[in-house]
Amino acid sequence: MSTTTEPSATLLEEVALIACGRREGKTRPCRSCAGKAPDLWTIASSGARDAVAEAICGGHGGACQDCRAKAEIISTAVGVPCTA
């Protein structure tokens, strides 16, 4: 269940900022998270929330709770229902 439209630059920056840890006063993601944003978008578009969390966390066979929460927010932004 993937989307066929490409995300806007604004949406990719939002995905990157979420992955980086959006908080008050932080307006831009780090370079690493900005670079991951297109891949995070693609994974989230497939509905694989756990894979998004793992990609944010570093892909070492699991994800921490913070990265799982970020993945859920990204998945909501993408607008695709997520599965495991």
Contact map, one row per residue, 1 for C-alpha under 8 A:
111000000000000000000000000000000000000000001110000000000000000000000000000000010000
111100000000000000000000000000000000000001001110000000000000000000000000000000010000
111111000000000000000000000000000000000000001100000000000000000000000000000000000000
011111000000000000000000000000000000000000000000000000000000000000000000000000000000
001111100000000000000000000000000000000000000000000000000000000000000000000000000000
001111110000000000000000000000000000000000000000000000000000000000000000000000000000
000011111011000000000000000000000000000010000000000000000000000000000000000000000000
000001111111000000000000000000000000000000000000000000000000000000000000000000000000
000000111111100000000000000000000000000000000000000000000000000000000000000000000000
000000011111110000000000000000000000000000000000000000000000000000000000000000000000
000000111111111000000000000000000000000000000000000000000000000000000000000000000000
000000111111111100000000000000000100110010000000000000000000000000000000000000000000
000000001111111110000000000110000100100000000000000000000000000000000000000000000000
000000000111111111000000000000000000000000000000000000000000000000000000000000000000
000000000011111111100000000000000000100110000000000000000000000000000000010010000000
000000000001111111110000000010001111100000000000000000000000000000000000000000000000
000000000000111111111100001111001100000000000000000000000000000000000000000000000000
000000000000011111111100000000000000000000000000000000000000000000000100110000000000
000000000000001111111100000010001000000000000000000000010000000000100110010000000000
000000000000000111111100000011001000000000000000000000000000000000000000000000000000
000000000000000011111110000010000000000000000000000000000000000000000100000000000000
000000000000000011111111011000000000000000000000000000000000000000000000000000000000
000000000000000000001111110000000000000000000000000000000000000000000000000000000000
000000000000000000000111110000000000000000000000000000000000000000000000000000000000
000000000000000000000011111000000000000000000000000000000000000000000000000000000000
000000000000000000000111111110000000000000000000000000000000000000000000000000000000
000000000000000010000100111110000000000000000000000000000000000000000000000000000000
000000000000100010000000011111000000000000000000000000000000000000000000000000000000
000000000000100110111000011111101100000000000000000000000000000000000000000000000000
000000000000000010010000000111111100000000000000000000000000000000000000000000000000
000000000000000000000000000011111110000000000000000000000000000000000000000000000000
000000000000000000000000000001111111000000000000000000000000000000000000000000000000
000000000000000110110000000011111111100000000000000000010000000000000000000000000000
000000000001100110000000000011111111100000000000000000000000000000000000000000000000
000000000000000100000000000000111111110000000000000000000000000000000000000000000000
000000000000000100000000000000011111111100000000000000010000000000000000000000000000
000000000001101100000000000000001111111110000000000000000000000000000000000000000000
000000000001000000000000000000000011111111000000000000000000000000000000000000000000
000000000000000000000000000000000001111111100000000000000000000000000000000000000000
000000000000001000000000000000000001111111110000000100110000000000000000000000000000
000000100001001000000000000000000000111111111000000000000000000000000000010001000000
010000000000000000000000000000000000011111111100000000000000000000000000000000000000
000000000000000000000000000000000000001111111111101100000000000000000000000000000000
000000000000000000000000000000000000000111111111100100000000000000000010011001010100
111000000000000000000000000000000000000011111111000000000000000000000000001001110000
111000000000000000000000000000000000000001111111000000000000000000000000000000010100
110000000000000000000000000000000000000000111111100000000000000000000000001000011111
000000000000000000000000000000000000000000111111111100000000000000000000000000000111
000000000000000000000000000000000000000000110011111110000000000000010011001000000111
000000000000000000000000000000000000000000000001111111000000001000010010000000000011
000000000000000000000000000000000000000000100001111111100000000000000000000000000001
000000000000000000000000000000000000000100110001111111110000000000010010000000000000
000000000000000000000000000000000000000000000000111111111000011100111110000000000000
000000000000000000000000000000000000000000000000011111111111111000110000000000000000
000000000000000000000000000000000000000100000000001111111110000000000000000000000000
000000000000000000100000000000001001000100000000000111111110001000100010000000000000
000000000000000000000000000000000000000000000000000011111111011100100000000000000000
000000000000000000000000000000000000000000000000000001111111001000000000000000000000
000000000000000000000000000000000000000000000000000001111111111000000000000000000000
000000000000000000000000000000000000000000000000000001001111111000000000000000000000
000000000000000000000000000000000000000000000000000001000011111000000000000000000000
000000000000000000000000000000000000000000000000000011001011111100000000000000000000
000000000000000000000000000000000000000000000000010011011111111110110000000000000000
000000000000000000000000000000000000000000000000000010001000011111110000000000000000
000000000000000000000000000000000000000000000000000000000000001111111000000000000000
000000000000000000000000000000000000000000000000000000000000000111111100000000000000
000000000000000000100000000000000000000000000000000011011000001111111110000000000000
000000000000000000000000000000000000000000000000110111000000001111111111000000000000
000000000000000000000000000000000000000000000000000010000000000011111111100000000000
000000000000000001101000000000000000000000000000000010000000000001111111110000000000
000000000000000000100000000000000000000000010000110110010000000000111111111000000000
000000000000000000000000000000000000000000000000100000000000000000011111111100000000
000000000000000001000000000000000000000000000000000000000000000000001111111110000000
000000000000001001100000000000000000000010010000000000000000000000000111111111000000
000000000000000000000000000000000000000000011010100000000000000000000011111111111100
000000000000000000000000000000000000000000000000000000000000000000000001111111111000
000000000000001000000000000000000000000000000000000000000000000000000000111111100000
000000000000000000000000000000000000000010011000000000000000000000000000011111110000
000000000000000000000000000000000000000000001000000000000000000000000000001111111000
110000000000000000000000000000000000000000011110000000000000000000000000001101111100
000000000000000000000000000000000000000000000010000000000000000000000000001100111110
000000000000000000000000000000000000000000010111100000000000000000000000001000011111
000000000000000000000000000000000000000000000011110000000000000000000000000000001111
000000000000000000000000000000000000000000000011111000000000000000000000000000000111
